[in-house]
């Protein structure tokens, strides 16, 4: 109870202390100078600039608080994105990469190593932005039934992510989730994916291409985030790179 009362009265106590200190300083100034007029002039001179001081301090504090809020939101978003890749994204990226025609150059451009710098991540993003991947789910041997089973099993998880209010601040990742969720709906709407009409195959190719485009970009950004902020997680992510032909959690 006493501690609570102290917390309530702390601002008032600080104000009294500061007023006392200020009064003591002006008293010393008066005793040294011996002129009430000089002390009054000095006080009024400081008082004139008080509104400017308040404006500067207020704006500075506002910017600091906004920056702190942005950093807090960024950490929350990165946590959500990390959970997504752990539960769905990494495996989905690996499986969809199979459907990309002539994906050798794609794999080479996204084969992240521990030595990668910011320039390497920027180059990978540049490649993805300029490279128009062609998707052929049937011709490349992508197992659509297996993909359907995997994504339908993650439907509740994806819906939970879409309900996260923090993601409203990350438009690109929200677009990725909507694209994945649409692909789930398209696959689940078909009882069988064997022998589907050519028009359906082309439609699914378009949906897969959309998901892969969003997913590849977010994956590169996520890997860059891990390297900068969580090197120990980045080490495992590199070893389990979905773009690598062979992966292993073991250190050699």
N, C-alpha and C positions, 0 to 999 in steps of 0.2 A: 504493500500500500504506500509506503514511504517513497520507494523508488518510482512508482507511478506518479506521485505528486511532484517529485523532482523533475520528471520529464515534462509535465504540464507547465511547470513554472520556469523551466530552463530558458526559453526565449526572453521572458520578463527579467530574469536574473542577469542574462547577458546584456540586455539593454541598460540596466541600472549600472552594471560594471563599466560599460563603455562610456556612459554619460559621466560617471565619476572620474574615469581616466582623462576624458576630454577636459572636464572642469579643472582637474589637477594641473594639466599641462598649461591651460590658460592662466591659472593662478601663478604658476612658476614664471610664465612669460611676463605677467604684470609685475611680479616682484623684481624681476631682472630689469625690465624696461622702465617700470615706474610710471607708465603712461596708460591711463584707461582708454584714451582716444586711439592709441596705436593698437591696443588689444582688440578694441571694438572694430577698427578698420580691418584688422587681420581676420577677425571672425566673419565679418560681412563678405570679405573677399572670398573666403572659403565657401560661404553659404551660396554665393552666386554660382559657383561651379558645381554645387551639389546635384542639381537636376542632370547635368551632363554625366557626372559620375554614376548616377543611378541608371541612366540610359545605357552607358557602356557596360556596366556590370550586368544589367538585365539581359542585354543582347548576347553577351559572352556566355552567361549561364544558360540561356536558351539554346545556343548552338551546341554547348557541351552536353546538355540533356538530350537534344535531338540526336547527336552523334552516338551517345550511349544507348539510346533506344534503337537506333539502326544496327548497332553492333549486337545488341541482345536479340533483335529479330533475325539477324543474319545467322547467329548461332543456332537459334531454334529451327530455322529453315534448313540449315545444313544437317542438323540432327534428323529431321524428317526425311531429307533426301538420302541420307546414309541408311536409314531403315528401309527405304524403298529399294535401294540397290542391294541391300543384304537379303531382303525377302523375295524380290521379284526382278529388279533391273538387271543384275549381272547375268543371271541365267537367261533371261529374255534376250538380252543383247547377244549372248553367245548363240542362241538358237536362231534368231532372226538373221544373223550375219551369214548363215548358211544359204539363205534365200537370195543373197546379193550375187548377181552374175559377175564373174571375173573379180572376185573380192580380194585378190592377192595384194593389189596396191593399197586397198583400204586397210587390210591387216597390217601391212608394213608401216603405214602412216600412223597407226594407232597402237603400235607395239611399244608401250610405255616402258621405260627402264628407270632404275634408281638415279641415273645421271641426268634425267631430263630437267631442263630449266624452263623458265617462263616463256622463252622464245620458242622452245619445242612445243609447248602446249598451244601457243598462239599459231604456230605453223599447222598443227593438227586441226585446229578450229578453222583455219583458212582453207585447208584441203577439203574439209567437210562442207564448207560453204560454197565451194566452187565445183565439187564433184557431184554429178547427178547419177546416183546409184540406180541401177536397173534391177528390179526384183522379179524373180520367177520362182514362186514357191513350189510349184509342181515340178518344173524342169530341173531344179537344183536338188530335189530330194528332201525338202523340208517336211517333217512329219507333222501335218496339220492336226491330226487327231491328238497327238501327244501335246502339241502346243495348246490346243483347246482344253484338254484335261488340266494342264498346269494353270492356265489363266483363269478358268472357271473356279478352280480351287482357291484362287487368290482374290475372287470378286469382293468378298467382304472386307478384305484388307484394303483394296483399292477404293472402295466406297468410303471407308474410314478416313483415308488420306484426303479424299475430295471434301470431306466435311471439316477438315482442319482450316480454321479461319486464317492462320498465319500464311497459308499458301496463296491467299489472295494478293499478297505482296510479290509473288514470284510468278509472273504471267507465263514465262516459258515453261516452267515445270508443271504448271496447271494445264497448259496445252498438251504436254506429254501425257499426263494422267488421263485427260479426256480422250486422247487418241488411243491409248491402251484400253481404256474402258470400252470404247466403240468397237475395237477389234474383238474384245471378249464377247460383246453382244452379237457381232456378226458370226463368230464361230459357234456360239452357243445356239443361235437361231437355226442352225442346220443340224438335223439329226445325224447325218452322215456326211463326211467330207470326201468320201471316195466317189469318183466319177461325177463330180459336180460339173454343171455346164461351164463352157469356156467364159461366158460373161461373168459368172460368179468367181471364177479363178482370177480374172482381171481385176474385179472389184476387190478381192482379198489382197491381191498384189499391191493395189493402191493403198489399202489400209496398212499393210505391213510396211510399205515404203515410208508412209507418214510417221508411223511409230518409230521406225529405225532412224529416220532423220532427226527427230526430237531426242531420241534416246542416246544416240551417238554423241551429240553435242553436250547433253547434260552429263554424260559419263566422263567426257574429257574434263569438263569444269569440276566435276566431283573429284577426279583424280588429282587435279591441280590443288584443290582445297585440302585434300589429305596430305599431299606433300608439304604444303606450307604449314599446316596446323597440327597434323597428327602423323608424324613420320612412321610410327610403329604400325599404324593401320595402312599407310601407303605401302610399306614393305610387303605385307600380305596381299594387298590388292594387286601389286605388280606381279607377284608370283602366281596369282589366280586370274591374270588378265584374260578376259573372254576372247580377246583377239589372238591369243597365242594358240598354236596348234596343240601344244601339250602344256598342261598346267600341273603344278605340284606345290603343296604348302610347305614342303621341306626346304631347308636352307642347305645350299651346297657350297 
